[in-house]
Amino acid sequence: MTAPDDLNAVVRRFWAAAAADDHSALHRFLCTDITCVTGPGVLHGAADTLRSGALTHAIGSLLDVHTRSCAIDLGSALVVYDVPEGGRAVQSQVWRHDGTTWRLAAVHTSTPRRGFDSTVWRVVGDPLIEAAAPGPLTGTTVAVKDVFAVAGFPTGGGVPAYERSAPASTEHATAVARLLNSGAHIRGIARTDQFAYSMAGDNQHYGTPPNAAVPAALPGGSSSGPASAVAHGDADLGLATDTAGSIRTPASYQGLWGLRSTHRSISTRGLLALAPDFDTIGLLSRDPDLLALATTTLLDAPSTTDIGSGMPTLDDLDIDDGELARLAEAFRVHQAFQAWSAHGDWITAHPGALEGSAATRFAVAAAIDADDDARARDELAALTAQFDEQLGDDVLDIPAAATAAPRRWASDAEVEKARTATLQLTAIAAATGRPAVTFPDRETSDGPIGRSLVGPRGSDTALIARAIELASASPAATPDQGGFSRC
């Protein structure tokens, strides 16, 4: 029999592989029938629980390992470790000896209570702002993206210098007020990428919020703060914006439900603009029924547009990859032109206020002139007409993102490649002004990839209902072949 000391060494090697997010190494430690439990007895797939750090939260320092033999071929381990966002956690493991080596047969993780995480929250309370009146959302907590006016606080837009220069808001943004008047509490103001001009979710000033589904990966942006808060259970709803995919991307990366509303269907009064021709207000949630309920409280008017029975995919449309690339490029140019129009004067007056990819993106935007923008708008109009003709009132069924979330250590080039590929999908709704609902769909060895339904303008509530129907009828997402074994 292998001595207990050998099991201790195996556990430490397993932990090193987990901390390094080494999939192939981790796979060699697992029994094919491994059982994974996290928190209060909730069963998860091995890909969810063991993908990064063998946990549903990120690993800090390994503090202690205790092992003992239970039988000739059975051993147990108790692992104590730090959690980067605060606190300690304990993992109980059962190991089985197969005659050659120890393999992990069962694991139970206690998830520590999360404290204030400054990468997620700018300011948080218990709650920060009480509901203004009872209503259908009574008891619901909301993480508000830091682009909405919240009375008593300046709007920061993810940029410290901008936050310092902005006066405190004297009244709530319309969307914030509607949630408060429907019984919701504001839990806090959550982080965003710099001026919400990114889909990665990182912020060089405040750090990167954790991805609850894949702790070693980027959370997705620019609604990264609200998405992380909702995915970790720190808020029930995320009030967010989607210009190029800023709700749909983090929803896809973290296994959430998200709505990009029909363009101009929810008042943008009190919203810090990025590109007004594309900016939309929407929501993030773990619960599709709550998403539907909250959507009705935000819409300027009831959503009455019906949706057709057809659900084509991109393969069913007479639109090729070249046209998708043209759409994404025209969208990028017009978005950039409007972004510089909105923030260029302030950026010019505050050199060095932006850092990283956002600074680079705004520098590119500054070079786009009115002629470039006019050509892009003509291209968008032509391609929008083409989508309208082919879709009618049918629902387009597409992946919410091109890939799972890039890893935190991915190069700028790798992150930009993923962004460019995803933009060819997200730009369809953004350019045409159509609503899009994203919901959990597919689990890969690299993390979740959501599914998006793009509906006719004004069909927001019907589109959510269709997504709920599809999600209810589909089997639970399972890892792709080649990933970890199912529990």
C-alpha positions as CSV (number, residue, x, y, z in Angstrom):
1,M,0.0,0.0,0.0
2,T,1.2,3.6,-0.7
3,A,2.2,5.4,2.5
4,P,0.1,8.4,3.7
5,D,3.2,10.6,3.1
6,D,3.0,9.7,-0.6
7,L,-0.7,10.7,-0.6
8,N,0.3,14.0,0.9
9,A,2.8,14.6,-1.9
10,V,0.1,13.6,-4.5
11,V,-2.3,16.1,-3.1
12,R,0.3,18.8,-3.3
13,R,1.1,18.0,-6.9
14,F,-2.6,18.0,-7.7
15,W,-2.9,21.4,-6.1
16,A,0.0,22.8,-8.1
17,A,-1.6,21.6,-11.3
18,A,-4.9,23.2,-10.2
19,A,-3.3,26.5,-9.4
20,A,-1.5,26.4,-12.8
21,D,-4.8,25.6,-14.6
22,D,-3.1,22.6,-16.2
23,H,-6.0,20.7,-17.7
24,S,-4.0,17.6,-18.8
25,A,-2.3,17.3,-15.5
26,L,-5.5,17.7,-13.6
27,H,-7.3,15.1,-15.7
28,R,-4.7,12.5,-14.7
29,F,-5.5,12.9,-11.0
30,L,-9.3,12.3,-11.4
31,C,-11.3,9.1,-11.1
32,T,-13.8,8.7,-14.0
33,D,-16.7,8.7,-11.5
34,I,-15.6,11.6,-9.4
35,T,-18.2,13.4,-7.4
36,C,-17.9,17.1,-6.9
37,V,-19.8,19.1,-4.3
38,T,-19.4,22.8,-3.5
39,G,-21.1,25.0,-1.0
40,P,-24.3,23.6,0.7
41,G,-24.4,20.3,-1.1
42,V,-24.9,21.5,-4.7
43,L,-23.7,19.0,-7.3
44,H,-21.6,20.4,-10.1
45,G,-19.9,19.0,-13.1
46,A,-16.2,18.2,-12.7
47,A,-15.4,20.8,-15.4
48,D,-17.2,23.5,-13.3
49,T,-15.6,22.5,-10.0
50,L,-12.2,21.5,-11.0
51,R,-11.3,23.6,-14.0
52,S,-9.3,26.2,-12.2
53,G,-8.0,25.5,-8.7
54,A,-10.5,22.6,-8.3
55,L,-12.9,25.2,-7.1
56,T,-15.7,27.6,-8.0
57,H,-13.5,30.4,-6.7
58,A,-9.9,31.4,-7.2
59,I,-7.0,29.8,-5.3
60,G,-4.7,31.8,-3.0
61,S,-1.8,30.4,-1.0
62,L,-1.9,26.7,0.1
63,L,-1.8,26.9,3.9
64,D,-2.0,23.3,5.1
65,V,-2.7,19.7,4.0
66,H,-3.7,16.9,6.3
67,T,-3.9,13.3,4.9
68,R,-4.7,9.9,6.4
69,S,-5.4,6.3,5.3
70,C,-9.0,5.1,5.6
71,A,-8.5,1.6,4.1
72,I,-6.1,-0.3,2.0
73,D,-7.1,1.6,-1.1
74,L,-8.8,4.7,0.4
75,G,-7.4,7.9,1.8
76,S,-8.7,11.3,2.7
77,A,-7.2,14.8,2.6
78,L,-8.2,18.2,4.2
79,V,-6.8,21.2,2.3
80,V,-6.8,24.7,3.8
81,Y,-6.0,27.7,1.6
82,D,-6.4,31.4,1.2
83,V,-9.0,32.9,-1.2
84,P,-7.7,36.0,-3.0
85,E,-10.9,38.0,-2.5
86,G,-10.7,37.5,1.2
87,G,-11.0,34.7,3.8
88,R,-10.0,31.0,4.0
89,A,-11.6,28.0,2.5
90,V,-11.4,24.3,3.2
91,Q,-11.6,21.4,0.7
92,S,-12.3,17.8,1.8
93,Q,-11.1,15.2,-0.6
94,V,-11.5,11.4,-0.9
95,W,-8.7,9.6,-2.8
96,R,-8.8,6.0,-4.2
97,H,-5.7,4.0,-4.9
98,D,-6.1,2.1,-8.2
99,G,-3.0,-0.2,-7.6
100,T,-0.7,2.3,-9.3
101,T,-1.4,5.7,-8.0
102,W,-3.9,7.8,-6.0
103,R,-6.8,9.3,-7.9
104,L,-9.3,11.9,-6.6
105,A,-12.8,10.2,-6.1
106,A,-14.8,12.9,-4.3
107,V,-14.3,16.5,-3.3
108,H,-16.3,18.9,-1.2
109,T,-15.5,22.6,-1.2
110,S,-16.8,25.1,1.4
111,T,-17.1,28.4,-0.3
112,P,-16.1,31.3,2.0
113,R,-18.3,34.3,2.5
114,R,-17.1,37.0,0.2
115,G,-16.3,40.4,1.7
116,F,-15.8,43.7,-0.1
117,D,-13.9,43.1,-3.3
118,S,-12.7,46.4,-4.8
119,T,-12.3,44.8,-8.2
120,V,-16.1,44.2,-8.3
121,W,-17.5,47.1,-6.3
122,R,-16.8,50.8,-6.3
123,V,-19.0,51.2,-3.2
124,V,-21.3,48.8,-1.6
125,G,-23.8,48.8,1.3
126,D,-26.3,46.7,3.1
127,P,-28.0,48.0,1.0
128,L,-26.4,51.1,-0.4
129,I,-29.9,52.6,-1.2
130,E,-33.2,51.3,0.1
131,A,-36.1,50.6,-2.2
132,A,-38.3,53.7,-2.8
133,A,-41.6,51.7,-2.7
134,P,-42.8,48.1,-2.4
135,G,-43.4,46.4,-5.7
136,P,-42.8,43.3,-7.8
137,L,-39.1,43.3,-7.1
138,T,-39.3,43.7,-3.3
139,G,-36.3,42.1,-1.7
140,T,-34.3,42.0,-4.9
141,T,-30.7,43.4,-4.7
142,V,-29.1,45.2,-7.7
143,A,-25.5,45.8,-8.7
144,V,-25.5,49.0,-10.7
145,K,-22.8,49.4,-13.4
146,D,-20.7,52.6,-12.8
147,V,-22.1,54.4,-15.8
148,F,-25.5,55.2,-14.3
149,A,-26.3,58.2,-12.2
150,V,-26.9,57.2,-8.6
151,A,-28.0,60.2,-6.4
152,G,-25.3,61.2,-4.0
153,F,-22.5,59.7,-6.0
154,P,-20.4,60.8,-9.0
155,T,-20.5,58.6,-12.0
156,G,-17.0,57.1,-12.4
157,G,-17.1,55.3,-15.7
158,G,-14.2,53.1,-14.6
159,V,-11.8,56.0,-14.7
160,P,-10.4,57.4,-11.4
161,A,-9.6,60.8,-12.8
162,Y,-13.1,61.1,-14.4
163,E,-14.7,60.1,-11.1
164,R,-12.7,62.8,-9.3
165,S,-13.8,65.4,-11.8
166,A,-17.5,64.5,-11.8
167,P,-20.0,66.1,-9.4
168,A,-22.2,64.0,-7.3
169,S,-25.4,63.1,-9.1
170,T,-28.5,65.0,-7.8
171,E,-31.0,62.3,-9.0
172,H,-31.0,58.7,-10.1
173,A,-30.9,57.6,-13.7
174,T,-34.3,56.7,-15.0
175,A,-33.4,52.9,-15.0
176,V,-32.1,53.1,-11.4
177,A,-35.3,54.9,-10.3
178,R,-37.6,52.4,-12.0
179,L,-35.9,49.5,-10.1
180,L,-36.1,51.3,-6.8
181,N,-39.7,52.2,-7.4
182,S,-40.4,48.5,-8.1
183,G,-39.1,47.4,-4.7
184,A,-35.5,46.6,-5.5
185,H,-32.6,47.7,-3.2
186,I,-29.4,49.0,-4.7
187,R,-26.6,46.8,-3.3
188,G,-23.8,48.9,-4.7
189,I,-22.1,50.5,-7.6
190,A,-20.1,48.0,-9.6
191,R,-17.0,48.3,-11.7
192,T,-16.8,48.7,-15.4
193,D,-14.0,48.8,-18.0
194,Q,-12.6,52.3,-18.7
195,F,-15.5,54.3,-20.2
196,A,-17.2,50.9,-20.9
197,Y,-15.0,50.5,-24.0
198,S,-14.0,46.9,-23.9
199,M,-15.4,43.3,-23.9
200,A,-12.6,41.8,-21.7
201,G,-13.6,42.9,-18.3
202,D,-10.2,44.1,-17.1
203,N,-9.4,47.5,-15.6
204,Q,-5.8,48.6,-15.1
205,H,-6.8,51.0,-12.3
206,Y,-8.9,48.7,-10.2
207,G,-8.0,45.2,-11.2
208,T,-10.0,42.5,-12.9
209,P,-13.2,41.2,-11.3
210,P,-13.2,37.4,-10.7
211,N,-15.0,35.1,-13.2
212,A,-17.3,32.9,-11.0
213,A,-17.4,30.1,-13.5
214,V,-13.7,30.0,-14.5
215,P,-11.6,31.8,-11.8
216,A,-8.5,31.8,-14.0
217,A,-10.3,33.5,-16.8
218,L,-11.4,37.1,-17.7
219,P,-14.9,37.9,-16.6
220,G,-16.0,39.6,-19.8
221,G,-16.8,43.3,-20.1
222,S,-17.6,46.0,-19.9
223,S,-20.3,45.0,-17.5
224,S,-17.7,43.0,-15.6
225,G,-18.5,44.3,-12.1
226,P,-22.3,43.6,-12.2
227,A,-21.7,40.2,-13.9
228,S,-19.2,39.1,-11.2
229,A,-21.4,40.3,-8.4
230,V,-24.5,38.4,-9.8
231,A,-22.5,35.3,-10.6
232,H,-21.1,35.1,-7.1
233,G,-24.5,35.6,-5.5
234,D,-23.6,39.1,-4.1
235,A,-26.6,40.6,-6.0
236,D,-29.7,39.3,-7.7
237,L,-29.6,41.6,-10.7
238,G,-27.0,43.5,-12.6
239,L,-28.2,46.8,-14.1
240,A,-25.8,47.2,-17.1
241,T,-25.3,48.4,-20.6
242,D,-24.6,46.7,-23.9
243,T,-23.1,48.6,-26.8
244,A,-21.0,46.0,-28.6
245,G,-21.8,43.0,-26.4
246,S,-21.0,44.2,-22.9
247,I,-23.9,42.2,-21.3
248,R,-23.9,39.2,-23.6
249,T,-20.1,38.5,-23.3
250,P,-19.9,38.4,-19.5
251,A,-23.1,36.4,-19.4
252,S,-21.6,33.9,-21.8
253,Y,-18.3,33.7,-19.9
254,Q,-20.0,33.2,-16.5
255,G,-23.1,31.2,-17.2
256,L,-25.6,33.9,-16.6
257,W,-28.8,35.1,-18.2
258,G,-28.5,38.5,-19.9
259,L,-30.7,40.9,-21.9
260,R,-29.6,43.5,-24.5
261,S,-32.9,45.4,-24.9
262,T,-34.3,46.7,-28.1
263,H,-32.4,49.9,-28.9
264,R,-34.1,53.0,-27.3
265,S,-36.7,50.8,-25.6
266,I,-35.4,51.8,-22.1
267,S,-34.7,55.4,-21.3
268,T,-31.0,56.3,-21.2
269,R,-31.6,59.4,-19.1
270,G,-28.8,59.6,-16.6
271,L,-26.5,57.2,-18.5
272,L,-22.9,58.0,-19.3
273,A,-22.8,57.5,-23.1
274,L,-20.3,55.6,-25.1
275,A,-21.9,55.3,-28.6
276,P,-25.5,56.5,-28.5
277,D,-26.5,54.8,-31.8
278,F,-25.7,51.5,-30.1
279,D,-25.9,52.0,-26.3
280,T,-28.7,49.9,-24.7
281,I,-29.7,49.2,-21.1
282,G,-30.2,45.7,-20.0
283,L,-29.9,43.2,-17.1
284,L,-27.9,40.3,-15.9
285,S,-29.4,37.6,-13.6
286,R,-29.0,34.0,-12.5
287,D,-32.8,33.5,-12.7
288,P,-34.6,33.8,-16.0
289,D,-37.9,34.5,-14.4
290,L,-36.4,37.4,-12.4
291,L,-34.9,38.7,-15.7
292,A,-38.3,38.7,-17.3
293,L,-39.9,40.4,-14.3
294,A,-37.3,43.1,-14.0
295,T,-37.4,43.8,-17.8
296,T,-41.0,44.7,-17.6
297,T,-40.2,47.3,-15.0
298,L,-37.5,48.9,-17.1
299,L,-39.2,49.1,-20.5
300,D,-40.6,52.5,-21.5
301,A,-43.6,50.8,-22.9
302,P,-44.9,47.2,-22.8
303,S,-43.1,44.9,-25.2
304,T,-45.9,43.8,-27.6
305,T,-44.0,42.6,-30.7
306,D,-44.6,38.9,-31.4
307,I,-41.9,36.6,-32.7
308,G,-42.2,34.2,-35.5
309,S,-41.9,30.4,-35.3
310,G,-38.7,30.3,-37.3
311,M,-35.3,30.0,-35.6
312,P,-32.6,30.2,-38.3
313,T,-28.9,30.0,-37.5
314,L,-26.3,31.9,-39.4
315,D,-25.8,28.8,-41.7
316,D,-29.5,29.2,-42.7
317,L,-29.0,32.9,-43.8
318,D,-27.7,34.1,-47.2
319,I,-25.0,36.0,-45.3
320,D,-21.4,34.8,-45.5
321,D,-18.4,35.3,-43.2
322,G,-17.2,38.2,-45.4
323,E,-20.4,40.1,-44.8
324,L,-20.2,39.4,-41.0
325,A,-16.7,40.8,-41.0
326,R,-17.9,43.9,-42.9
327,L,-20.7,44.4,-40.4
328,A,-18.3,44.1,-37.5
329,E,-15.8,46.5,-39.1
330,A,-18.5,49.1,-40.0
331,F,-19.8,48.8,-36.5
332,R,-16.4,49.2,-35.0
333,V,-15.7,52.4,-37.0
334,H,-19.0,54.1,-36.2
335,Q,-18.8,53.1,-32.5
336,A,-15.3,54.5,-32.3
337,F,-16.3,57.7,-34.0
338,Q,-19.1,58.2,-31.5
339,A,-16.9,57.2,-28.5
340,W,-14.4,59.8,-29.4
341,S,-17.2,62.4,-29.9
342,A,-18.4,61.6,-26.4
343,H,-15.1,61.5,-24.5
344,G,-12.4,62.9,-26.8
345,D,-12.3,66.4,-25.3
346,W,-12.1,65.1,-21.8
347,I,-9.4,62.5,-22.7
348,T,-7.4,65.2,-24.5
349,A,-7.6,67.4,-21.5
350,H,-6.5,64.6,-19.1
351,P,-3.5,62.9,-20.7
352,G,-2.5,59.6,-19.1
353,A,-5.9,59.2,-17.5
354,L,-6.6,56.0,-19.5
355,E,-4.4,52.9,-19.5
356,G,-4.0,49.7,-21.4
357,S,-6.3,48.6,-24.2
358,A,-8.9,51.3,-23.6
359,A,-6.2,54.0,-24.1
360,T,-5.1,52.3,-27.3
361,R,-8.7,52.0,-28.5
362,F,-9.5,55.7,-27.9
363,A,-6.2,56.6,-29.7
364,V,-7.4,54.7,-32.8
365,A,-10.8,56.3,-32.5
366,A,-9.3,59.8,-32.5
367,A,-8.0,59.2,-36.0
368,I,-11.4,58.3,-37.5
369,D,-12.8,61.2,-39.5
370,A,-16.3,62.2,-40.6
371,D,-15.8,60.6,-44.1
372,D,-14.7,57.3,-42.5
373,D,-17.8,57.4,-40.3
374,A,-20.1,58.2,-43.2
375,R,-18.9,55.2,-45.2
376,A,-19.3,53.0,-42.1
377,R,-22.9,54.2,-41.6
378,D,-23.8,53.5,-45.2
379,E,-22.4,50.0,-44.8
380,L,-24.3,49.5,-41.6
381,A,-27.6,50.6,-43.2
382,A,-27.2,48.3,-46.2
383,L,-26.3,45.3,-44.0
384,T,-29.1,46.0,-41.5
385,A,-31.6,46.0,-44.4
386,Q,-30.2,42.7,-45.5
387,F,-30.7,41.1,-42.1
388,D,-34.2,42.6,-41.8
389,E,-35.2,41.1,-45.1
390,Q,-33.9,37.7,-44.3
391,L,-35.0,37.5,-40.6
392,G,-38.4,39.3,-40.7
393,D,-40.0,38.4,-37.3
394,D,-38.0,35.2,-36.9
395,V,-35.5,34.6,-34.1
396,L,-31.8,34.3,-35.0
397,D,-30.1,31.5,-32.9
398,I,-26.4,32.1,-32.5
399,P,-23.6,31.5,-29.9
400,A,-23.3,34.4,-27.5
401,A,-19.6,34.5,-27.9
402,A,-17.1,33.0,-30.3
403,T,-15.1,31.3,-27.5
404,A,-15.0,30.7,-23.8
405,A,-13.4,33.4,-21.7
406,P,-9.7,34.0,-22.4
407,R,-7.4,33.3,-19.5
408,R,-6.2,36.2,-17.3
409,W,-2.6,35.7,-18.5
410,A,-3.6,35.7,-22.2
411,S,-1.6,38.2,-24.3
412,D,-3.2,41.4,-25.6
413,A,-3.2,39.8,-29.1
414,E,-5.0,36.7,-27.9
415,V,-7.7,38.8,-26.1
416,E,-8.1,41.0,-29.1
417,K,-8.5,38.0,-31.4
418,A,-11.3,36.6,-29.2
419,R,-12.9,40.0,-29.1
420,T,-12.8,40.4,-32.9
421,A,-14.3,37.0,-33.4
422,T,-17.1,37.6,-30.8
423,L,-17.9,41.0,-32.3
424,Q,-18.9,39.3,-35.5
425,L,-21.7,37.7,-33.5
426,T,-22.6,40.5,-31.1
427,A,-22.6,43.2,-33.8
428,I,-25.7,41.7,-35.4
429,A,-28.0,42.8,-32.7
430,A,-26.0,45.9,-31.9
431,A,-26.0,47.2,-35.5
432,T,-29.6,46.3,-36.2
433,G,-31.0,47.6,-32.9
434,R,-32.6,44.2,-32.2
435,P,-32.9,42.7,-28.7
436,A,-30.8,39.7,-27.7
437,V,-31.2,37.3,-24.8
438,T,-28.2,35.3,-23.7
439,F,-28.5,32.1,-21.6
440,P,-26.3,29.2,-20.4
441,D,-25.9,26.6,-23.1
442,R,-22.7,24.8,-23.7
443,E,-19.9,23.7,-21.3
444,T,-16.5,23.3,-22.8
445,S,-13.2,22.3,-21.2
446,D,-12.3,26.0,-21.3
447,G,-15.5,27.2,-19.7
448,P,-19.1,28.0,-20.6
449,I,-20.3,29.5,-23.9
450,G,-23.8,31.0,-23.9
451,R,-26.5,30.9,-26.5
452,S,-28.1,34.1,-27.8
453,L,-31.5,34.6,-29.4
454,V,-31.8,37.8,-31.5
455,G,-35.4,38.8,-32.1
456,P,-37.4,41.5,-33.9
457,R,-37.3,45.0,-32.4
458,G,-39.8,45.4,-29.6
459,S,-40.0,41.6,-28.8
460,D,-38.0,41.7,-25.6
461,T,-40.4,39.9,-23.2
462,A,-41.5,37.4,-25.9
463,L,-37.8,36.7,-26.6
464,I,-37.1,36.0,-22.9
465,A,-40.1,33.7,-22.8
466,R,-38.8,31.8,-25.9
467,A,-35.3,31.5,-24.3
468,I,-36.8,30.1,-21.1
469,E,-38.8,27.6,-23.1
470,L,-35.7,26.4,-24.9
471,A,-33.6,26.3,-21.8
472,S,-36.3,24.3,-20.0
473,A,-36.5,21.8,-22.8
474,S,-32.7,21.3,-23.2
475,P,-30.6,18.9,-21.1
476,A,-28.2,20.5,-18.6
477,A,-25.0,21.7,-20.2
478,T,-22.3,19.1,-20.2
479,P,-18.6,19.3,-21.0
480,D,-17.4,18.8,-24.5
481,Q,-15.6,15.6,-25.3
482,G,-12.0,15.9,-24.4
483,G,-12.7,17.9,-21.2
484,F,-13.1,16.6,-17.7
485,S,-15.3,13.6,-17.0
486,R,-18.8,14.3,-15.9
487,C,-19.6,13.8,-12.2
